[in-house]
Every structure is written in structure tokens, then in C-alpha cells.
Amino acid sequence: MNMQTTGTISAPDAICAPEAICALEALAQETRLAAFRLLVRQGARGLNVGALAGRLEVNPSTLSRHMAQLEAAGLVTAERDGRQMVYRADFCGMRGLVRFLLEDCWRGDIRPGWWPGSELGLIGDSIYLTDQ
């Protein structure tokens, strides 16, 4: 993804096909997907690699390699806290991926009823999904 030194993309709409492929490839593995889902639920708190490895029942060194791939894809950020790495979901990167999919696949033509039982759309840089 249009990487800066922080590991985030420059804007939610600044993603193109190669970057989307990189993000989707990163999520197309069970451990990485589980880690990403857990970090999304943690929000801004994030988790250190030890806690994340414990919850996922994965060796911390193996998890670190998975997290590096998610970070390179712009889906998580890493911050050193003493001797530990704290990982957080990169919501800007996630919005960029979802926005790419919505705008590329549906050319931004999101109308009520196209997603059965839900309304999905974009308001500025925000993506929303509501049950009808």
C-alpha cells in the first residue's frame, strides 16, 4: 500500500489494484486473518505480540513473521513499547481496501437493495453497513 514510515496509507482512497492484492494476500492465511480480526476488535488499545500469540495459540516468533506481512500490506501498525511490540489494526488501511473494492467492483454505484438485507455505502471517507 502507499506506505509511509508509519506503515499506513496516505489516504483512505489512495489504494490501487497491486496494493489491494497485497492486502488480500496478507488476509488469505488463517493465522493472519485471525490476528487481524482480533486487533480490529481491540481497537486503539492493540495487543503486544505475547498477548496476541497467547490468544491465537501461536509461537511468538512465528506470529512476528505473520504480523510483518500484515504491516507491509498496510493493515496493522507496530509500535515498540519497551521490549515488546504492540500491534494495532490500521483502520485507514482497512478503509482503503474496502473503499477500493466498493469503488472498483461497483464503480461507486451503491444503491439500497444491492446487498440483500443491508445498506452499504460511503459517506466521505467513512464506510457504513446497516441492517435493514
N, C-alpha and C positions, 0 to 999 in steps of 0.2 A: 504494500500500500504506500502511497506517497509518504514515506517515512521521514519524520524529523528525528532529532536526537532523543525525544521523549518516547518514541515508539507509537505516536498517534498520527493519524492522517490530518492533513491541513484543514479540511472542512468536510462536513458530512456528505457533500455531493462530489468530493474530489476523488472518486474511485472509478477505475476503468476495468475492462474485462480481465487483463492479466492480474490485477490486484484482487478482483473478485475470485478468480480461480485459486489464487494463493490462499485466501481466507477459507474458501470452501474445502480445499485440500487439507488445511490445518484442522478443520472441524470434522473431516471424514475419517476419524480414528476414534475408537471408543473412549480411551483414556483422556484424550484432549477434549473431546466433546463433553465428557463428564466434568472435567476440570473447569471448562468454560461455563457450563451451566451452574456449577456451584459458585463460581465467582460472580456471576450475574446476580444470583440470589443474595450474595454477601454485600453487594453494593459497594459504596465507597470505603467500607472497612477493609475489604480484601482479606486475604489469608496469607500467613507465611508458609513457606514451602513445606515445613514439617507438619503443620496442621493440615494443609491440603493433602499431603501424601498420606497422612493418617486416615483422613476421611475417605480417601479413594482407595486405601489399602494398596498403595504403590510404593516401591522403593524411591526415596527422595532423589537419588541421583538419576534414576530413570525419568522421574517426573520433571526434573530440571530440564532435560532434553526436550520433553514434550512442551514445556512452558516456553522454551526458547523459540520453538516453531510457532506457537500462538502469538508470541510477542513480535516475531518477524512478520507475521501476517497482519499485524495491527489490531489484534483482538484482545490483547491483555497488555498491561503495563507492569513493569517490575521496578521496585524501589528498595534499596538497601536500608535496613533498619538494624544497625549494629552488625552482627554476624549473619543475620537472616535476610532473605529476600522476601518481600511482601508483594504478592501479585494481586492485581485488581482487573476486573473486566474493563476494557476500553470501550465505553458506550459510544464514543464518537466513531470508532472503527466499526462497531456493530451497526450503528445507524447508516454509515456509509455503504456497508454491504447490503442491508435491507433496501436502502434507497436505490442502489444500483439495480437490484433485482426488480423492484417495483417499476422503476422508470425504463429499464431496458426491456423487460419482458412484456410490460403492459403499456409502454410508452407514456407513462404518467396518466393513462386513462383509467382512473379508478372510480368506478361508479357503484352506487349501492346495488347489492344483489349479485355482483360478480363473484363474491366469496360467500357461498351459502351459509346463512345463519350469522354472518358477521358483517360489519362495515369496517373497511380498512382504508386508510388514506394518509395523506401527507398534509400537514399544516406547517408551512415554513420548513424548518429543519426537523420537525417532530413527526414521528410516525405513530399512528394510533390504530388500534384494533379493538372494536367494541362488539359485544354480543348484542344481537337484535332481539 
